[in-house]
Amino acid sequence: MLEDQRWQPVPGTIGAEIYPFFRKPDVTCSNAYVIRTSGDILIIDTGADAGQMDRLMLLIEEALRKAPRPVTLFITHCHIDHCYQAIRDRRFRSIPGFTVAAEEAGARVLESGDTIRTAAELMGWEIEPLPVNLPLLSARDCETLEMGGGITLRRQAIPLCSGDPLVVYHTPGHSPDSVCIRFGGLLFIGDLLFSTSPGVAGVAGWDQPALLASVGRIRWILAHEPVNFCCPGHGRCIPVQAMPALLDRLEAEAERLSGIGAFDRERLDDSLEHTADLLQEANRVFTVIAGRLDALAYRLEDLGEADEARRYLELLKSDRIDEFLEEFAQFADEFRTGKKIEVQLVLKAVQVIQRIESHFAGDRLNHIVDASLLRRTDRLLTDFMNTIMGYQDTVHLVATDLPSVLRDTVAGLSTLPFSDEAFIEAADDPATYRAELVVRLAYLPLFEGVALSLDTASPSLPPVLVDPERFSDEVVGVLGDLAAAGAVAIRLSLRQEGDAVGLLIQGSDVFSARRLRFYRRKFGLAGASLAISRDGTGLFLVLQAVNRMRQA
């Protein structure tokens, strides 16, 4: 295994040494590798961190003092986290015999200063053109290998003064110019293994079919070329024996991404807005769920059911979830003070959501926590990930009789989830008795003392296009917010609104700007548009009538 920031031999070469700069995976800077041979100095990417660049330059200057020789920078692909310092730090260009090598499509991007293809626009960084002296893998310079199934591999051998073998392979998918570079027994694979990550998949130039083909190309390289270790663009090096499993996972993830949208500036802005809502809402819903479990455990202990109390407390790893959310909040504070950039905040939210999902299993709580709340919590996580991935198929609207849905919704809030008959019948079965007891103890009469009314002014409202379950759950969420804010009377009024149906929800005034934005997003996914009522006292939802949609 290669060690961080230490000269060490390159396997498969005579006398070549490598000095790696390994970093934890981070979208703002890649790994960098410096290689010295008897006749060459090679650099694989520079990264974007100025401190890393200073150390890299010291190594080059020291090596040149000992023995002047050509210096070549190989760029695995043109994304800015891999080459920003090569663009911005002009010390490189003063090195005698300095050469920049990049795949020919990437060379055009770098030489034009393209902020879209380099992802500089997403990062909010300014760049300038970078001259590329050595375009790689042009038709006249490379050989094309047939791999079967219509897939080919373009390969180019680069002559070095030392005589050591350096081979470049075209492996597009993450970007059109992505390459892998083999030097001795080391294969530098760029961002191949991160190509399906949220916030990475879908960037300009990302190509799912090309990526799947490149997974096959890498398998061929590992099977036919002398490779001992794979050196990624982010993170530690990987023994070749571990690569098949990683490629299997990458391939499976890539196959699921056929419907992904473009991750561009517009989606980043939408993701940022969603991230702000996510932090607030995640804190709220998990506090509610944890509070209900704590209250249930307290009541069970009071009844002498200590073992049962512990079992329910363990159903939700609330301490771990709180830890994740606190970590997210601290990261958000760093973003607000300018220490982190927008893309980092969004990707941190992705990381936190994935961690929460691994600790949250709503199906274990469905007899303790309202099904509506569990569904809203699950959608909170999945809707955010759909925003990041750009999926457009999350809205499933059907023709629905809205008064019937709302009558069932209001009735459900007034119906107890247990009965005295079931409790009595369970008396002879300890396990069933405990389950019935838990349902009773966990029940929270949130709407006790709240007058809920549904007014259908129009006798015959047309059916509307809506996702009935999602819409009903979001209405329950609004009603719960109103009840928690102290509303003693909540009125739902349905009426015809031209070619649409309107629903006015009136209670207490708890509609902050951020909360309204959250409601607007959630109801939008259910098929309804949201506004403040004309008098400012409630939420007004508009749903399109089916007959109007058919006319359109």
N, C-alpha and C positions, 0 to 999 in steps of 0.2 A: 504494500500500500504506500502511496505517496504521502509525505508529511508536509504540513503547511509551512511555507516560508523557510525552506531549507534546501540547499543544493543537494541533489541526489541523482544517481545514475538513471539514465533512460534505458529500460530493457530493450534488447534487440538492436542496440547500437554499439559502436566502439568509441567509448570515451565521452559521449554526449551526456550532459547533465541538465536537469530541469529544476526550476524554482517556482513552485505553484503559489498563487494567492487564492486560497479557498475562502469563500464567504458563505454565510447562511443564505439560503434562497431569499432574494430581495429584488423586486422589480427595478430598483434604482441603480443597481450596479451588479456586474457579472464578475465571475472569476477572471483571473488573468494568469498566463503562463509564460515564463521566460526560459528559453532553451539556449545553451551555449555549446557549440561544437568547436572543433579545431579550426574550422573555416567559416562559421556562420554564427550569427545571433538571430534567433527566431522568437517572435512574440505571438502568442495566440490570444487575441482580444486585449483590450486595455482596461475595460470596465469604465465606469463613470465617476468614480470617487477620486477626488484630487489627492488625498493622502496616499491612496494606493498607487496613483500615478507617480508621485514623488519617489516612492520606494522603488518602483519599477525603473525609473530613470537612473537612480543611483546604481542599480545593478548593471544597467547597460553601460553607463559611463565607466564603471570599474572594469567591466570586461573589455571595453575598447582601449582603456589605458594599458592593459596587459598585452593586448594583441588586436590591432585594428583589423576589422573584417566587416563584411556586409551585414546590414541589419534589415530584416524583413518582418513586417507586421502582417499576419494572416487574420482576417476578420471572418468569424464563422457565419455571421449574417449582419445585416445593416441596422438592426435595432439599436437605439441610442444607448441603452444600458451596457452594451458591449463595446461601443466605440466612441462614446462622447468625449473622453479625454484625448483620443487620437485626433478628434476634430478641433477641440478647444485649446489643447496644449501645443504651442508651436515649437517647443524644444525638439520634437521629433524631426521636424522638417530641416533643422540645421545639422542633423547627423549626416556625415558623408556617406553616400551610397545607400541611403535609406529608401526602402521600397514598401508601398502599401499594396497588399494583394487581397482581392475580394472577387467572388463570383461575378460574372460579367453583368447580370441584371442588377445586383447589389452595387456594383461599381457605378452604374449609371445613376442610381438613387443617391449615392454618397456624393458624386461629383455635381449633382444638380441641387444638393441641399434640400431634398424632399422631406418636409416635416411630417407628412402623412405616413409614407412608407417606413420612415425611420422611427415612428411613434414619438417623435419629439413634440408634436402637438398635444398628444395625450399627457405627456409628462410636464408640459408647460415650459419646455426648455428652448432656448434659441440655439440655432446651429448655423454653420456656414458650410460651403462646399469643401469636401475633402478630396484632393487629387488621388486617384488610384493608378499606380504605375503598372500593376500587373493584373489585368483582368483574367480571371480563372475560368476554365471549363468552356472556352469557346470551341466551336465545332472543329477548328483546325488544330487545336491543342490537346484534345482529349480523345479517349477511346470510348466506345459505347458497347457495353456488355449486355447480352440478351439473358434475361432471368426467367423467361417463361411467363405465360399469362399476359403477354403484351407489355410487360414492365421491363424497362431498361435501366441500366446504371451507367452514368457517365463518370469516368475516372481519368484523372490527370496526374502524372508523375512530375514532380518539380525537382530539377537538378540542383543539388547543393554543392558548395565548395568542398565540404567535408566528405562527400560521397555517401553519406547516410541517406536512407530512403525516406522521402516525404511524399505522400500521396493524398490527393484531394478527391472527395466523392461528392457528387451532387445529391442532396437529400432534401428536396423541397417539401413544403407542407406547413411548417411553422411560419415560413416566409418563402417567397419564390427563390431567394438566393441562398437559402440555408445549405451549408456544407458540413461534412465531417472531414477531419484531417487526421491521417495516420502518420505518426513519426515513430519509427521503431515499433515497439509493442504497445504504444499508447494511441488510443483513438479519441480525439477531441470531438465531442458530439453536440456542442452548442446547446440549444434549448430543446432538443428533441423530446426529452422526457417530460418537459413542462408544457408541451404544445396543447394539451387538452385542459389546462387549468383555467378556472373561471377568471375572466379579466385578461387572459392571454389568448385563448381560443376566440377567433373572430376578429382579431386585429387586422388591419389592412394587409392584404396579401395572404392571409391564412387560407388554407385550401385542404378540406377534409379528404377528398380522394387522393391528392398528392401525398398527404401525410400517411394515409394507410399504405400507399405504395412504398413510401420511404421506410416504413417499419419492415417491410419485406427486404428492402435494400440493405438495411442494417443487419438483418439476420444473415443475409448472404455474406456481407463483409466479415462478420464474426465467425462464420463457418469456413471461409476460404482465405482469409488474410491473417497474418500472425499478430493477434491482439491479446495483450495480457490484462490491460485495464482500460476502462472508458472514463474519460475526463469530461464532466459536464460543464455547462456554462454557469451553473449555480450549485453549490454544495460540494461534498467530497467525491473523490474518485470511486469507481465501482469496479470490483473484480469482474472479469468477463463471465465467470460462472453465474453471477447474479443477474445478468442482463436478460436471459430468455423470459424470466418471470416478469421483469419490468416491462419488456416489450409486449408480453401478453396483456398486461393491464392497460398499457397505452393503447394498444389496438382495440381492446374492448371499449375503452372510453371514447376513442375517436369514432367508432362505429355508431355510438349513441348521439353524435353531435350533428347529424345531417340537417336538422332544422335550426341550427344556431344562427343568430343575427350578427350583423357587423358590430364589433366593439369600437365605436368611433366617439367623437367628442359629444355628440348628442346623447348617446347611451351612457357615457361617463357622467354627464350632467344629471340624467335621470337617476342613475345609480347613486350619485351623491345625495340627491334629494331623498331617495328611498332609504339610504343609510341613516340619515338624521332621524327619520321617522322610526326606523327599525330599533335604534338604541332606546328611544323613549318607550316604545310599545313593548319591546322584549322585557325591559325592566318591570313594566306594569303587570304584564300577564304572568310572568314567572313569580312575581311577588304574590299575586293573588293565589296562584296554584299552591305555592309553598305555604302561604298562610292557612289555606284550607287543610292541608295535610298536618300542619302543626296543631291546629285546633282539634282535628280529629284525633291525633295522637294524645293530646292532653285529656280529652274526654275518655278515651279508651283506658289510659292509665288510671284515671279517677275511678273507673269501674273495675279495676283490678286486671285489665287485659294488657299487661306491660309488653308481653311478647308480640301481641298483635299490633300494639302501638309502634314498636320498633320496626316491624315489617313494613308498615305503611310509610314511615319516615324514610325508609331506604328505597321506596319506589321512585322518588325523584331526588337525584343527587344535587340538591339545591345549593349546597356549598360550592360545588364545582361550577355550576351554572353562574352563581353570583361572582365567582372568581373570574370566569370568562368575560362577563359583562363589565366588571370593574376594570379589567385589562383593556377592554374596548374603550371604556370611558376615558382612561388615561391616555390612550392612543389618540382619541378624538381631541383631548386637550392639547396634545402636542401638535396636532394638525392646526388647531385654531391659533396657536402661537407661531406657526410657520415652520415648525421643525419637521413636519411630514407634508407630503404633497397629496393631491387629490387621489391619484391612482392608488397610493399606499393605503389611504383610509378605506377605500372601497374594498381592496383585497384583504385588509385586516378584518373588515366586516364579514367577508366570505369565510375567512379562517374561523372566526368566532362562531358563525352559524353552523359550520361543519362540526365544530366541537360540541356545540349545544345539541345538535341532532344526535350525536353519538351517546348523549346522556339522557335524552328525553324520549320516552316511549309512551305516547298518549294512550295506547290501548291498555296499558296496565292501570290507568287511572279512570277508565270510563265509568266505573261504578261509584266514583268519589267526586269527580269534577264534572260539571255540566258538559254534555256532549258538544254543545254549541261552542263553548269556550275552548275545548280541546281542538275542535276543527279550526277555529280561528287562529289558535296558536300554531297549529301545523301549517296553515296557509301563510301565516306571517313569515315562516322560514322558507317555504317553497316559493312564494311569490317574489321574495327578494332574490332568490337564486335564479328564477326565471327572468327577472329584470337584468341581472348581470349577464346571463347567457343569451338574452335577446329572443327568447321564445315568444311566439305570437299566438300560440294555440291554447292559451289558458282560459279563454272565455267560451263557455258552452251555454248558449241561450236557447230556450225552448218556449213555445207558446204556453202561457201560464195565466190562470185565473187568479189575479193578485188578491182580490178580497178573500178568497178561500185560504190562500197561503198565510195572509196576515191574521185571519181568524184562528187558524191552527197555531200560529206563533204566539198570539196573546193567550190563547187557552193553555198552551204548554207551559207558560210562565206561571200560571195559576194552579197547575196540577201537581200534586205531590208525587215524587218518584217512588213512593212506597205505600203499602196499605197495612192496616191493622190485621186483616185476615192472613196475609202472608207471614207476618211476624208471629202470629199465634201458631200457624201451621209449622213453623220452623223450630218450635220450642224443643222438639224431641231430637233434633239433629244439630249437634254443636257447631259443625262447620257452616251449615246453612243459617243457623241462628246468628253466628258472628257476622256473616255477610249481610244479613238483614239489619243487624245492629249498626254496622258500619255505614250503610246507606242512610239510615236515619240520622246518625251522628254527623255525617258529612254534609247533610243538606243545609244549605244556606238560604233562608227565606229573604232574598234580596228585595223582592217586590212586596213583602208584607207591609201593609200600611200605605201602599202606593195605589192610587186609583188609576187603573189602565183602561182606556176606552178606545174603541175603534169606530169611526164614523164614516160610513159610505154614503156620501151625499147623492151620488148619481145612482139610479136604480139598476142600470145595465152598463157597466164599464166593459170596454172591449178587452180581450186577452192581450197580454204584453209579452214581449220577448225579454226573458230574464233567466238567470241561473237561480232557480227557486231556493235551493238549499243555501247557497252562498248569500243570497239576498236576505233570507230569513235570519241567518246567523249574524250578518252585519247589523240588521235592525235590532236584534237582541243585544248586540254589543253597545249600540247607541242608547237603548233603553237602560241597560245596566249602568252606563256612565251617568245618565240622568238621575237614576235612583241613588247611586253612590254620592252624587252631588247634593242630595237632599230634596229632590223633587217629590212632592206628595201627590201630584196628579200629572199624568202623562197622556196626551191625546194624540191619536193617529187619525188623520183625516184623508180620505181618498176622494179624488174628484177628477172629472174629465178636464183635460187641458188641450183643447183643439184636437190634434191628431195624436195626442199622447195621454198618459195617465199620470197624475201627480199625487205624491204622498207627502203630507206635511206632518212632521213629528215635533210636538211642542212639549216642553217640560221646563227645566231650569236652563240658564244660560251658561253652558260649560264649553262653548265652542271657540277655543283659542285658534289662532291662525294655523299653527302646526297640526292641531287635532283635525281641523277642517280639511287640511291637505291630506291627512291620513285617511279620513272618511272618503274623500273624493276619489282617491286611488282605489280603495277597497270596493266601494259601490260601483265604480267604473268597471271593475272586473266582473261584477255581477250583472252588468247591463243597464245601470242607472246613472244618470248625470245628477250632480248634487249642487245645490246653491243654498244660500241663506234665505229664509223666508222674507217676504216683502217688509214685514214689520220688525225683522231682526230677532224674533223670539224663538225660532226653530229651524230645523233642517227641512229643506224642500227637495224631494227626489222626483225626477221625471223619467218615465219609462215609455219607450216607444210602443205604440199599439201595433198589433200584428197586421191588421188590415192596411195600415199606412205602409208598412214594410213591403207588403205584397204589391201595392200600387207602385212603389219605387222600383 
